[in-house]
Amino acid sequence: MQSETIRIRPGRPFGTLLSHVRQQQRIDIRFGITWKMFLAVLVACLAISLTMGYALRVSFENGFLHYVRERNAGRIKAVMAKVTSEYAAHGNWNFLRDHPDVWVTLLDSAAHDALREELATAQTGKLPGWRTFPGSGSVQQLLGPLSGPSESPHWGMRLPSAPPPNPDIAMERDRVSASGVVSGDNRYDRAPPSAALPSLPSLPPPSASSLHDGGARDTPPEGPPVTLYDARHELVASTGQLPPPGSAMRPVVYSGKVVGWLAVNGPDTLSDAADIAFQAQQKRSTWQIAGVAVVLAALVALILARIVLAPVKRLMNATHRLAGGDYTTRVPAGRRDELGRLAGDFNVLADSLQKAERSRRDFIADISHELRTPLAVLRGELEAIEDGVHVFNRDSLTSLQTEVNMLNKLIEDLYELSLSDVGALSYRKAPTHVGQLARASIEAMRESFKAKRIALELTCTPEIADTTFAVDPARFVQLLKNLLLNSLRYTDPDGQVHVALSQSASGWQLDVQDSLPGVPEAALDHLFDRFYRVDESRSRQNGGAGLGLSLCHAIVTAHGGTIGATASPLGGVWITARFPPEGD
């Protein structure tokens, strides 16, 4: 984004400039952080949802295909046993050639045998290998006991519509099956090993009723499409869908010879109508769940963005109001996180700006007032002399000189305060005997105190008198002089002022106490503010502008010390300046 140079022309109001900056901000944040956070959370939720959905779909398809493959393996075993037994009964495949209805009936009978084997195995409390799942326990515990194979089957399977085959066929199936039933009272129990297996009766030729019930029909048999070939790989019977090239071929062995081959389609693709319908239903459910997840992700992202960014918006609006000059703006700071800390810092900043604005206004008003008073006196004196009211003599010249000196002193104090504010007030610290400087300063001002009949005393402990401290001699004299002038102006005649230099726990200190009048306790904390005076009329009459103690505070702070005021036992004010122990 190209930056725009804003030139402030004379007479251009600041409000117009601020409006221009705000307009630029509105253009820049049109796509704000709320939408950015919303999109970030939404994209993250969508990525997680799509990844989980895709992983679940792939896992389901692979698992379901494995399930169908294992289920069909059990059915193929039953078909193999049925085909072998029928070949043993007929001695050839002629009973199946050109009789597709008999082939379909045979496949249905094999599927029913596989179903009965599953139900019989379930009564032992153990599922077939292709029906087990992690953490599964006894089938009776999960599904309840089964009283016999005639009960309704579980897992969504159908019981055969025809009567079950005789026990001999069941025992023959058990002989060729990999699993068997070991319960004692079940009529499908395995026969003793020594028992001879009788030959199976041959399938009767299809009749009209069998063709109507189980022969030629529109619905395909249960299980995967199976094709039967003879020993020379010539087609014998099929369900209508020939296996693709390269399909696995299972040999049909009778009396130690391969008499035929069974070929099964898949299950690389599903062939059972129920399986296909179930897979389609799962795909639809997956897309529906994904759609609901997208909607929920959008709602969660929107709500989260609004909740999290609400404090940020409040801070942004409050910052705009603060930049517009409304220093009373505050924001709630009750949160215990980074935003709460930021809100607290914002309130501190607003307080500081409000105090600075108030000080600026007071400063302008005070400095205007302080400059106007001596200028008004000068103007009045000069006009009186010009009009001949006053004679221009030494007395009038002295009066004019006094007002000029007051203006000069005020300007010098303001200049030094401004230098102190920007850190440009120079200090040249050197090892100094502060006791000697204090004594010399007091002697220089003693006559002024005598003229007002105020007793001036100095107390200096031997430790201070014999020790040098790293201070700026000129600034220390200025500090002591301002404190003494403050006491001289505001102490009543026949009073007293006591100055003391002593050691303290953290270094050394300077104490100045005076007698009546006192200062209200509420005003003690404001004595070092600029242009602050307890008695406006009396202060102006005594020549004070309210800047002397402010300069004292700046000098002490520059030396690394502190200064404060309390009530004096003498009746006036007790000012204490404490300095760090930087002595030799």
C-alpha positions as CSV (number, residue, x, y, z in Angstrom):
1,M,0.0,0.0,0.0
2,Q,1.5,3.3,-1.0
3,S,1.9,5.9,1.8
4,E,0.3,9.3,1.5
5,T,2.2,12.4,2.6
6,I,-0.1,14.7,4.5
7,R,1.0,18.3,4.5
8,I,-0.4,20.5,7.3
9,R,-1.1,23.9,5.7
10,P,-1.5,27.0,7.8
11,G,-5.0,27.4,9.0
12,R,-5.9,23.8,8.4
13,P,-7.9,22.7,11.5
14,F,-6.6,19.6,13.4
15,G,-10.1,18.1,13.3
16,T,-10.0,18.0,9.5
17,L,-6.6,16.2,9.6
18,L,-7.9,13.7,12.2
19,S,-11.0,13.0,10.0
20,H,-8.7,12.3,7.1
21,V,-6.6,9.9,9.1
22,R,-9.7,8.1,10.3
23,Q,-11.0,7.8,6.7
24,Q,-7.7,6.2,5.7
25,Q,-8.0,3.8,8.7
26,R,-11.6,2.8,7.7
27,I,-10.4,2.1,4.1
28,D,-7.5,0.0,5.4
29,I,-9.5,-2.2,7.9
30,R,-12.5,-2.9,5.6
31,F,-11.5,-6.6,5.8
32,G,-11.0,-6.5,9.5
33,I,-9.6,-8.8,12.1
34,T,-13.1,-10.2,12.9
35,W,-13.5,-11.6,9.4
36,K,-9.9,-12.8,9.3
37,M,-10.3,-14.7,12.6
38,F,-13.7,-16.0,11.4
39,L,-12.1,-17.3,8.2
40,A,-9.1,-18.8,10.0
41,V,-11.3,-20.7,12.5
42,L,-13.7,-21.8,9.8
43,V,-10.9,-23.0,7.5
44,A,-9.3,-24.9,10.4
45,C,-12.7,-26.5,11.3
46,L,-13.4,-27.4,7.7
47,A,-9.9,-28.9,7.2
48,I,-10.4,-31.1,10.3
49,S,-13.9,-32.1,9.3
50,L,-13.0,-32.9,5.8
51,T,-9.9,-34.8,6.9
52,M,-11.9,-36.8,9.4
53,G,-14.7,-37.4,7.0
54,Y,-12.4,-38.6,4.2
55,A,-10.4,-40.8,6.7
56,L,-13.7,-42.3,8.1
57,R,-15.0,-42.9,4.6
58,V,-11.8,-44.7,3.4
59,S,-11.7,-46.7,6.6
60,F,-15.4,-47.7,6.2
61,E,-15.0,-48.7,2.6
62,N,-11.9,-50.8,3.3
63,G,-13.4,-52.3,6.4
64,F,-16.8,-53.0,4.8
65,L,-15.1,-54.6,1.7
66,H,-13.0,-56.8,4.1
67,Y,-16.2,-57.7,5.9
68,V,-18.0,-58.7,2.7
69,R,-14.9,-60.7,1.5
70,E,-14.8,-62.6,4.8
71,R,-18.5,-63.2,4.8
72,N,-18.4,-64.5,1.2
73,A,-15.6,-66.8,2.1
74,G,-17.9,-68.6,4.5
75,R,-20.6,-68.8,1.9
76,I,-18.2,-70.1,-0.8
77,K,-17.3,-72.9,1.6
78,A,-20.9,-73.9,1.8
79,V,-21.3,-73.7,-2.0
80,M,-18.2,-75.9,-2.4
81,A,-19.6,-78.5,0.0
82,K,-23.0,-78.4,-1.7
83,V,-21.5,-78.7,-5.2
84,T,-19.2,-81.6,-4.1
85,S,-22.1,-83.5,-2.5
86,E,-24.3,-83.1,-5.5
87,Y,-21.6,-84.2,-7.9
88,A,-21.1,-87.2,-5.7
89,A,-24.8,-88.0,-6.0
90,H,-25.0,-87.5,-9.8
91,G,-21.5,-88.5,-10.9
92,N,-21.4,-85.7,-13.5
93,W,-22.5,-82.1,-14.1
94,N,-25.3,-82.9,-16.5
95,F,-27.9,-82.1,-13.9
96,L,-26.7,-78.5,-13.9
97,R,-26.1,-78.0,-17.6
98,D,-29.0,-76.1,-19.3
99,H,-30.8,-75.9,-15.9
100,P,-29.9,-72.4,-14.4
101,D,-32.9,-72.7,-12.1
102,V,-31.3,-75.7,-10.4
103,W,-28.0,-73.8,-10.0
104,V,-29.8,-70.9,-8.4
105,T,-31.7,-73.2,-6.0
106,L,-28.4,-74.9,-5.1
107,L,-26.8,-71.5,-4.3
108,D,-29.7,-70.4,-2.2
109,S,-29.5,-73.7,-0.3
110,A,-25.8,-73.2,0.3
111,A,-26.5,-69.6,1.6
112,H,-29.1,-70.9,4.0
113,D,-26.6,-73.6,5.2
114,A,-24.0,-70.8,5.9
115,L,-26.6,-68.8,7.8
116,R,-27.6,-71.8,10.0
117,E,-23.9,-72.4,10.7
118,E,-23.5,-68.8,11.9
119,L,-26.5,-69.1,14.1
120,A,-25.3,-72.4,15.5
121,T,-21.9,-71.0,16.1
122,A,-23.4,-68.0,17.9
123,Q,-25.0,-70.3,20.5
124,T,-21.6,-71.2,21.8
125,G,-20.9,-67.5,22.6
126,K,-18.3,-67.0,19.9
127,L,-18.8,-65.1,16.6
128,P,-17.3,-66.3,13.3
129,G,-14.0,-64.8,12.5
130,W,-15.5,-62.4,10.0
131,R,-18.0,-61.1,12.6
132,T,-15.7,-60.5,15.5
133,F,-14.8,-56.9,16.5
134,P,-12.5,-55.4,19.1
135,G,-13.7,-55.7,22.7
136,S,-16.6,-58.1,21.8
137,G,-17.5,-60.6,24.5
138,S,-20.1,-63.3,24.6
139,V,-22.8,-63.2,22.0
140,Q,-25.3,-64.1,24.7
141,Q,-24.2,-61.1,26.7
142,L,-24.5,-58.8,23.7
143,L,-27.6,-60.1,22.0
144,G,-29.2,-62.4,24.5
145,P,-29.4,-66.2,24.4
146,L,-30.6,-68.1,21.4
147,S,-33.1,-71.0,22.1
148,G,-32.5,-72.6,18.7
149,P,-31.9,-72.0,15.1
150,S,-35.5,-71.3,14.5
151,E,-35.3,-68.0,16.3
152,S,-35.0,-64.7,14.4
153,P,-31.4,-64.3,13.3
154,H,-29.4,-61.3,14.4
155,W,-27.2,-58.9,12.5
156,G,-29.9,-58.2,9.9
157,M,-29.8,-61.7,8.3
158,R,-32.8,-63.7,7.1
159,L,-33.8,-67.1,8.0
160,P,-34.5,-69.5,5.1
161,S,-38.0,-69.6,3.8
162,A,-37.8,-73.4,3.2
163,P,-37.5,-76.1,5.9
164,P,-33.8,-76.7,7.0
165,P,-32.1,-79.7,5.4
166,N,-31.9,-83.0,7.2
167,P,-29.1,-83.6,9.8
168,D,-27.1,-85.7,7.3
169,I,-26.6,-82.7,5.1
170,A,-25.6,-80.6,8.1
171,M,-23.1,-83.2,9.1
172,E,-21.7,-83.4,5.6
173,R,-21.4,-79.6,5.6
174,D,-19.5,-79.8,8.9
175,R,-17.1,-82.3,7.4
176,V,-16.0,-79.9,4.7
177,S,-16.4,-76.8,6.9
178,A,-13.4,-75.4,8.8
179,S,-15.5,-74.7,12.0
180,G,-18.0,-76.9,13.9
181,V,-20.4,-76.8,16.8
182,V,-19.5,-78.6,20.0
183,S,-22.6,-78.0,22.2
184,G,-24.3,-81.1,23.4
185,D,-28.0,-80.6,22.7
186,N,-27.8,-78.8,19.4
187,R,-29.2,-80.8,16.5
188,Y,-26.5,-79.5,14.3
189,D,-23.7,-81.0,16.4
190,R,-20.7,-82.6,14.6
191,A,-21.0,-86.4,14.3
192,P,-18.5,-88.6,16.1
193,P,-15.3,-89.2,14.1
194,S,-16.0,-92.9,13.7
195,A,-19.5,-92.4,12.3
196,A,-19.8,-93.0,8.6
197,L,-21.2,-90.2,6.5
198,P,-24.1,-91.4,4.4
199,S,-24.4,-90.3,0.8
200,L,-26.6,-87.3,0.1
201,P,-29.7,-87.6,-1.8
202,S,-29.7,-86.1,-5.2
203,L,-31.6,-82.9,-6.0
204,P,-34.9,-83.7,-7.7
205,P,-35.5,-82.2,-11.1
206,P,-37.2,-78.9,-10.9
207,S,-40.9,-78.9,-10.9
208,A,-43.4,-76.2,-11.6
209,S,-43.7,-75.3,-8.0
210,S,-40.0,-75.2,-7.4
211,L,-39.5,-73.0,-10.4
212,H,-42.2,-70.7,-9.0
213,D,-40.7,-70.7,-5.5
214,G,-37.0,-71.0,-5.9
215,G,-36.2,-71.7,-9.6
216,A,-36.4,-69.1,-12.3
217,R,-37.0,-65.8,-10.7
218,D,-36.1,-62.2,-11.1
219,T,-34.0,-61.7,-7.9
220,P,-30.5,-63.1,-7.9
221,P,-29.4,-65.6,-5.3
222,E,-27.7,-64.4,-2.1
223,G,-23.9,-64.0,-2.0
224,P,-21.4,-63.1,-4.7
225,P,-21.9,-64.2,-8.3
226,V,-20.5,-67.8,-8.7
227,T,-19.6,-69.6,-11.9
228,L,-19.0,-73.4,-12.2
229,Y,-16.7,-74.9,-14.8
230,D,-16.0,-78.6,-15.4
231,A,-12.5,-80.1,-15.2
232,R,-11.8,-78.9,-18.8
233,H,-12.7,-75.3,-17.8
234,E,-15.9,-75.5,-19.9
235,L,-18.9,-73.5,-18.5
236,V,-21.4,-75.5,-16.6
237,A,-23.6,-73.0,-14.7
238,S,-23.5,-69.3,-13.9
239,T,-25.7,-66.7,-12.3
240,G,-25.5,-64.6,-15.5
241,Q,-22.3,-62.6,-14.7
242,L,-19.2,-64.3,-15.9
243,P,-16.0,-63.7,-13.8
244,P,-13.5,-61.3,-15.3
245,P,-10.2,-62.7,-16.7
246,G,-7.7,-63.5,-14.0
247,S,-10.3,-64.3,-11.3
248,A,-9.4,-66.8,-8.7
249,M,-10.5,-70.4,-9.4
250,R,-11.2,-72.9,-6.6
251,P,-10.9,-76.6,-7.5
252,V,-13.8,-79.0,-6.8
253,V,-12.2,-82.2,-5.6
254,Y,-14.0,-85.5,-5.5
255,S,-12.2,-88.8,-4.8
256,G,-8.8,-87.1,-5.1
257,K,-9.5,-85.8,-8.5
258,V,-10.4,-82.3,-9.7
259,V,-13.8,-82.5,-11.2
260,G,-14.6,-78.9,-11.6
261,W,-13.7,-75.3,-10.8
262,L,-15.6,-72.5,-9.0
263,A,-14.9,-68.9,-9.9
264,V,-16.2,-66.0,-7.8
265,N,-16.5,-62.4,-8.8
266,G,-14.9,-59.8,-6.5
267,P,-15.4,-58.7,-3.9
268,D,-13.3,-55.8,-5.3
269,T,-16.8,-54.4,-6.1
270,L,-20.0,-55.1,-4.2
271,S,-22.5,-57.3,-5.8
272,D,-25.1,-57.9,-3.1
273,A,-28.0,-55.5,-3.4
274,A,-28.2,-55.0,0.4
275,D,-24.5,-54.3,0.6
276,I,-24.7,-51.8,-2.2
277,A,-27.7,-50.1,-0.6
278,F,-25.9,-50.0,2.7
279,Q,-22.8,-48.4,1.2
280,A,-24.9,-45.8,-0.6
281,Q,-26.7,-45.0,2.6
282,Q,-23.4,-44.5,4.4
283,K,-22.1,-42.2,1.7
284,R,-25.2,-40.1,1.9
285,S,-24.9,-40.0,5.7
286,T,-21.3,-39.0,5.4
287,W,-22.2,-36.0,3.2
288,Q,-25.0,-35.0,5.4
289,I,-22.8,-35.1,8.5
290,A,-20.2,-33.1,6.6
291,G,-22.8,-30.5,5.7
292,V,-23.9,-30.2,9.4
293,A,-20.3,-30.0,10.5
294,V,-19.6,-27.2,8.0
295,V,-22.7,-25.2,9.4
296,L,-21.6,-25.8,13.0
297,A,-18.1,-24.8,12.2
298,A,-19.3,-21.6,10.7
299,L,-21.5,-20.8,13.7
300,V,-18.7,-21.6,16.2
301,A,-16.2,-19.5,14.2
302,L,-18.6,-16.6,14.1
303,I,-19.5,-16.8,17.8
304,L,-15.8,-17.2,18.8
305,A,-14.7,-14.3,16.6
306,R,-17.3,-12.0,18.1
307,I,-16.6,-13.1,21.7
308,V,-12.9,-12.9,21.5
309,L,-12.7,-9.7,19.5
310,A,-15.4,-7.8,21.4
311,P,-12.8,-6.3,23.8
312,V,-10.6,-5.5,20.9
313,K,-13.4,-3.5,19.2
314,R,-14.1,-1.7,22.5
315,L,-10.4,-0.7,22.7
316,M,-10.4,0.4,19.1
317,N,-13.4,2.6,19.5
318,A,-12.1,4.0,22.8
319,T,-8.7,4.7,21.2
320,H,-10.5,6.7,18.4
321,R,-12.4,8.7,21.0
322,L,-9.2,9.3,23.0
323,A,-7.4,10.4,19.8
324,G,-10.3,12.8,19.2
325,G,-9.7,14.6,22.5
326,D,-12.2,12.8,24.8
327,Y,-9.8,12.1,27.7
328,T,-12.6,10.8,29.9
329,T,-12.9,7.6,27.8
330,R,-12.4,4.4,29.8
331,V,-12.8,0.7,29.0
332,P,-13.8,-2.2,31.3
333,A,-10.7,-3.9,32.7
334,G,-12.1,-6.8,34.6
335,R,-10.6,-9.6,32.4
336,R,-7.6,-11.6,33.8
337,D,-5.8,-12.0,30.5
338,E,-3.7,-10.0,28.1
339,L,-6.7,-8.1,26.9
340,G,-7.5,-7.2,30.5
341,R,-4.0,-5.9,31.0
342,L,-4.1,-4.0,27.8
343,A,-7.4,-2.4,28.9
344,G,-5.8,-1.4,32.3
345,D,-2.8,0.1,30.5
346,F,-5.3,2.0,28.2
347,N,-7.0,3.5,31.3
348,V,-3.7,4.5,32.8
349,L,-2.8,6.2,29.6
350,A,-6.1,8.0,29.5
351,D,-5.6,9.2,33.1
352,S,-2.2,10.5,32.2
353,L,-3.4,12.3,29.1
354,Q,-6.3,13.8,31.1
355,K,-3.9,15.0,33.8
356,A,-1.5,16.3,31.2
357,E,-4.3,18.2,29.4
358,R,-5.5,19.6,32.6
359,S,-2.0,20.7,33.5
360,R,-1.5,22.2,30.1
361,R,-4.7,24.3,30.4
362,D,-3.8,25.4,33.9
363,F,-0.3,26.2,32.9
364,I,-1.5,28.4,30.0
365,A,-4.0,30.2,32.2
366,D,-1.4,30.7,35.0
367,I,1.4,31.9,32.8
368,S,-1.0,34.3,31.1
369,H,-2.1,35.6,34.5
370,E,1.4,35.9,35.8
371,L,2.7,37.8,32.8
372,R,-0.4,40.0,32.7
373,T,0.1,41.3,36.2
374,P,3.6,42.9,36.0
375,L,2.9,44.1,32.5
376,A,-0.3,45.8,33.7
377,V,1.7,47.5,36.4
378,L,4.4,48.6,34.0
379,R,1.8,49.9,31.6
380,G,0.1,51.9,34.3
381,E,3.3,53.4,35.6
382,L,4.4,54.5,32.1
383,E,0.9,55.9,31.2
384,A,0.9,57.9,34.5
385,I,4.3,59.3,33.7
386,E,3.3,60.1,30.1
387,D,0.1,61.9,31.3
388,G,2.0,63.9,33.9
389,V,0.3,62.2,36.8
390,H,3.6,60.9,38.1
391,V,6.9,62.6,37.9
392,F,9.7,60.6,36.4
393,N,12.2,60.4,39.2
394,R,14.2,57.8,41.1
395,D,11.2,56.4,42.9
396,S,9.2,55.8,39.7
397,L,12.3,54.3,38.1
398,T,12.8,51.9,41.0
399,S,9.2,50.8,40.8
400,L,9.6,50.1,37.0
401,Q,12.8,48.2,37.7
402,T,11.1,46.1,40.3
403,E,8.4,45.0,37.9
404,V,11.0,44.2,35.2
405,N,12.9,42.1,37.6
406,M,9.8,40.1,38.5
407,L,9.2,39.5,34.8
408,N,12.8,38.4,34.3
409,K,12.6,36.1,37.3
410,L,9.4,34.5,36.0
411,I,10.8,34.0,32.5
412,E,14.0,32.4,33.9
413,D,12.1,30.0,36.1
414,L,9.9,29.0,33.2
415,Y,12.9,28.4,31.1
416,E,14.6,26.3,33.7
417,L,11.5,24.3,34.2
418,S,11.2,23.6,30.5
419,L,14.8,22.5,30.4
420,S,14.1,20.2,33.3
421,D,11.1,18.7,31.6
422,V,13.1,17.7,28.5
423,G,16.1,16.6,30.5
424,A,18.3,19.5,29.2
425,L,18.9,21.2,32.5
426,S,22.7,20.9,33.0
427,Y,24.1,19.5,36.2
428,R,27.9,19.4,37.0
429,K,28.2,17.2,40.1
430,A,31.4,17.4,42.1
431,P,32.5,16.5,45.6
432,T,31.1,19.4,47.6
433,H,31.0,20.4,51.3
434,V,27.3,21.1,51.5
435,G,27.6,22.4,55.0
436,Q,29.8,25.3,53.9
437,L,27.5,26.1,51.0
438,A,24.5,26.2,53.3
439,R,26.3,28.4,55.8
440,A,27.3,30.9,53.0
441,S,23.8,31.0,51.5
442,I,22.2,31.7,54.9
443,E,24.6,34.5,55.7
444,A,23.9,36.1,52.3
445,M,20.2,36.2,53.1
446,R,20.3,37.0,56.8
447,E,19.7,40.7,56.3
448,S,16.5,40.1,54.4
449,F,15.2,37.9,57.3
450,K,16.3,40.6,59.9
451,A,14.3,43.2,58.0
452,K,11.2,41.1,58.5
453,R,12.2,40.2,62.1
454,I,12.4,36.5,61.3
455,A,15.1,34.5,63.2
456,L,17.2,32.3,60.8
457,E,19.1,29.3,62.3
458,L,21.3,26.6,60.8
459,T,22.1,23.2,62.4
460,C,24.8,21.0,60.7
461,T,26.0,17.8,62.3
462,P,29.7,17.1,62.3
463,E,29.3,14.2,59.9
464,I,27.9,16.5,57.3
465,A,30.3,19.3,58.0
466,D,33.4,17.1,57.4
467,T,32.0,15.1,54.5
468,T,31.8,15.9,50.8
469,F,28.9,14.8,48.6
470,A,28.5,14.6,44.9
471,V,26.2,17.5,44.1
472,D,26.1,20.4,41.7
473,P,27.1,23.4,43.9
474,A,25.2,26.0,41.9
475,R,22.0,23.9,41.8
476,F,22.3,23.1,45.6
477,V,22.6,26.9,46.3
478,Q,19.6,27.5,44.0
479,L,17.6,24.8,45.9
480,L,18.4,26.3,49.3
481,K,17.8,29.8,48.1
482,N,14.3,28.9,46.7
483,L,13.4,27.2,50.0
484,L,14.5,30.2,52.1
485,L,12.7,32.7,49.8
486,N,9.5,30.6,50.1
487,S,9.8,30.8,53.9
488,L,10.7,34.5,53.8
489,R,7.6,35.3,51.7
490,Y,5.0,33.4,53.7
491,T,6.3,33.4,57.3
492,D,4.7,36.0,59.5
493,P,6.9,38.7,61.1
494,D,8.6,37.8,64.4
495,G,8.7,34.2,63.3
496,Q,11.5,31.8,62.8
497,V,13.0,29.5,60.2
498,H,15.2,26.5,61.0
499,V,17.6,24.9,58.5
500,A,19.2,21.5,59.3
501,L,21.7,19.2,57.5
502,S,21.9,15.7,58.9
503,Q,22.5,12.1,58.0
504,S,19.6,9.7,57.3
505,A,19.2,6.0,57.0
506,S,19.5,6.2,53.2
507,G,22.0,9.0,52.8
508,W,21.7,12.7,54.0
509,Q,18.9,15.2,54.1
510,L,18.1,18.9,54.1
511,D,15.3,20.1,56.4
512,V,13.7,23.6,56.3
513,Q,11.0,24.5,58.9
514,D,9.2,27.8,59.4
515,S,6.6,29.1,61.8
516,L,3.1,30.4,61.2
517,P,1.1,30.6,59.1
518,G,0.5,26.9,58.4
519,V,-0.7,25.1,55.3
520,P,-3.9,23.0,55.1
521,E,-3.1,19.3,55.1
522,A,-4.9,18.9,51.8
523,A,-2.6,21.4,50.1
524,L,0.7,19.8,51.3
525,D,0.8,17.4,48.3
526,H,0.3,20.2,45.8
527,L,3.0,22.6,47.0
528,F,5.4,21.4,44.4
529,D,3.0,21.8,41.5
530,R,3.6,24.6,39.1
531,F,1.8,27.8,39.8
532,Y,0.2,26.4,42.9
533,R,-0.4,28.8,45.7
534,V,-2.4,28.4,48.9
535,D,-3.3,32.1,49.1
536,E,-3.5,33.6,45.6
537,S,-3.8,37.3,46.7
538,R,-1.1,37.0,49.4
539,S,1.3,35.2,47.1
540,R,1.0,37.7,44.3
541,Q,1.5,40.5,46.8
542,N,4.7,38.9,48.1
543,G,6.0,38.4,44.5
544,G,5.6,34.7,44.3
545,A,4.6,33.0,41.0
546,G,4.4,29.4,42.4
547,L,7.4,28.1,40.4
548,G,10.1,28.1,43.1
549,L,9.1,24.8,44.8
550,S,8.6,23.2,41.4
551,L,12.2,24.0,40.6
552,C,13.3,22.6,43.9
553,H,11.5,19.3,43.1
554,A,13.3,19.2,39.7
555,I,16.7,19.8,41.3
556,V,16.3,17.1,44.0
557,T,14.9,14.6,41.5
558,A,17.9,15.2,39.2
559,H,20.2,14.3,42.1
560,G,18.4,11.0,42.7
561,G,16.6,12.2,45.8
562,T,13.1,12.9,47.0
563,I,11.3,15.9,48.5
564,G,8.1,16.3,50.5
565,A,6.3,18.6,52.8
566,T,4.6,18.0,56.2
567,A,3.3,20.2,59.0
568,S,6.0,21.8,61.1
569,P,6.1,21.7,64.9
570,L,6.9,25.4,64.6
571,G,3.4,26.0,63.1
572,G,4.3,26.4,59.5
573,V,5.7,24.0,56.8
574,W,8.4,21.3,57.2
575,I,10.1,20.6,53.8
576,T,12.5,17.6,53.7
577,A,14.8,16.8,50.8
578,R,16.6,13.4,51.0
579,F,19.7,12.6,48.9
580,P,21.4,9.3,48.3
581,P,24.8,8.6,50.0
582,E,27.1,9.8,47.2
583,G,29.9,11.1,49.4
584,D,33.6,10.6,49.8
